[in-house]
Amino acid sequence: MTVSTATALTGSDLKRRLRRAEWRGRLRAIALVVPLLLFLIFFFIVPIARMMWLSVDNSELPSTLPRFAEEIQQWDPTETPLPDESVLALFAEELRAAAEARDLAGVARRLNTEVPGFRTTIMGTARRLPDSPEGSWSETLIGINEDWAEAETWLLLRRASTTVTPYYLLASMDLRMGAEGGVEAAPRDQAIYRDIFARTFTIAVGVTLLCLLLGYPLAYKLANLPARISNLLLILVLLPFWTSLLVRTTSWIVLLQREGPINQALQGAGMIQDPLQLIYNRFGVYVAMTHILLPFMVLPLYSVMRGINPALPRAATGLGAHPFTAFRRVYLPLTTPGIGAGCLLVFILSIGYYITPALVGGANDQMVSWFIAFFTNQTVNWGMASALGSLLLVAVLIIYWLYIRLVGVERMRLG
Amino acid sequence: MALPQTYTREQRIWHWTHWGIVVAVLLFLVLPILVIVPLSFSAGSFLSFPLPGLSLQWYQELFSSDPWQLSFRNSIVVAVATTLLATFLGTLAAMGLNRADFPAKSAVMALLISPMVVPIVIVGVGIYFFYAPLGLTGSLLGLTLAHTVLAVPFVVITVSATLAGFDYNLVRAAASLGAPPVLTFRKVVLPTIAPGVVSGAIFAFVTSFDEVVVALFLTGPGERTLPRQMFVGIRENISPVIAAAATLLILLSILLMATTELLRRRSARLQGRE
């Protein structure tokens, strides 16, 4: 049947038809992916892009006090100690209008993030502003609040008057804009973020190494057992993988607490006098996170080791190599893809941890994620939350990119 | 397991040390999970050993307390809705992506899986900022949509894995025998990928049912979910009720894990890999 059709068509005709059929198939495949792609763009990509935009967004003051925001850019603090009287008049006029429209909350929040307590200053001033100045506007404003006599105050307003600002991103790297422009180190009492990033990185590396240390011998043994036994033991690895994160965290709180079984056992054995502080510190964070992430190390190692021909290390020993040498020179190099996949996966997952350190760590063990949540929920400083989030995201995307390049996205397997 | 007679002393020592390490690591993995179970039957009100006596009072409290009941209902509603949506979107996408000549295949796959690697706080904060002006915070619908984002990669991965071993000649054979595409899908494709779809659905369910970070950002007291309720409980006043809830969750995870394990083996057998 195919032969007869083929003879009725010329070669180029057939090629065209084949191409068309291929295109139809490809379009059908794309049409299947599009719904999910659109869903993710709308509910995942756009929200995250907007978060990244919020890390430089500074539109509160320019949108509420637009003319003042434009005029104050002209002011040069080295020439006149305060902005011109005309700029102050604009400020008073627009501030009063915004206060009457109850539109000042955003501006007050924005200014308060930089100078704590400034919310009261600007709200109080707006409330007490008269319709026309008593004397000059500068005297009127200073009469209401002495802060308005300071060039620092007006510099703050000038910084808040541009539509985008590097302020949050700089602050999350312990930097700030100098008074004369240029970037300088933040004052020591505000410089905490480099420490937080370093701590996050240290914990992630530590947990990755601990997982490798515990996971490698386990995966090695599992891969070399008969399938019947290894499948059974693999279930023990999978059980924590399936158990709720909160359940596992609760278990560790119970185990590690002062009156917990571990302290009781150590005391009962006479090894310690007073209970050890095992939780609400870095030790608790390492233990609980290693426990939670260990399956993510064991599974990729196991699947790579399963694929290694057991005859290879045997051949090495057969040729006279010491078993340890055979392991180091033959087996270990063959498992590097598994080591790479497991380490990258554990590192990428641990760097964003929030719940576990929040529950089993102390004040000095909180990672970047905790501060992102803190700025979002507690202080409503969305700029800082977004800036820290953007930096963390960039770090994660770099590792993810490495993972895709080195391991391959198809290798992401579960169970 | 008898050791080969040829083993040297050194090898014997290493053999047993290795087993020792393996057993210790397995205990480290499993024991901490099981330690919570007996505490849920405690007659006392502290989470510590030895138990002062046995009692079911904490289960009674769990089942009669309104906040726990509400949070359980909310979690089920959100998890079921998430499962349906994520399984539908994820299965379609995995089928499309499985074509060898899909344009920019790896890049699209990397994008579809990325919700799994992006720190969950970032997803939470991004969606919170995004929802706030839309009025979607404090609604179960909003939480479901966010959970679907987190759950979809699991469906894409599991369905892709079953499709990877799928022989497309079966589809061609069905077509050449005159079966229309829908019938081919129903009778040939679906039975083969069904284990992957069901595993993906279970993963999606668990992802939503366990998720606490996004729930903390998006829900108020009326929409609190089970993990959120547990989180607050652990923080504020940790009591054996938490242990009772945890025990039930462990039972559920064992059940779901057993199901996916069986499905995975069935699928491997079907594809002749085992």
Interface residues (C-beta under 8 A of the other chain):
Chain A: E22 G25 R26 R28 A29 I30 A31 L32 V33 P35 L36 L37 F39 L40 F43 F44 V46 P47 I48 R50 M51 L54 L214 G215 P217 L218 Y220 K221 L222 L233 I235 L236 V237 L238 L239 P240 F241 W242 T243 S244 L245 L246 V247 R248 T249 T250 S251 W252 I253 V254 L255 Q257 E259 G260 P261 Q264 H291 L294 P295 P323 I348 L349 I351 G352 Y353 Y354 I355 L359 S369 I372 A373 T376 N377 W382 A385 S386 G389 L392 L393 V396 Y400 Y403 I404 G408 V409 E410 M412 R413 L414 G415
Chain B: Q11 W14 H18 W19 I21 V22 V25 L26 F28 L29 V30 P32 I33 V35 I36 L39 F46 L47 S48 F49 L89 G90 L92 A93 M95 G96 L97 N98 R99 D101 F102 P103 S106 V108 M109 A110 L111 L112 I113 S114 P115 M116 V117 V118 P119 I120 V121 I122 V123 G124 V125 G126 I127 Y128 F129 F130 L145 A146 T148 V149 V152 F154 V156 I157 T158 S160 A161 A164 S199 F203 V206 F209 D210 V212 V213 L216 F217 P227 M230 F231 I234 R235 I238 I242 A243 A246 L249 I250 S253 I254 L256 M257 T260 E261 R264
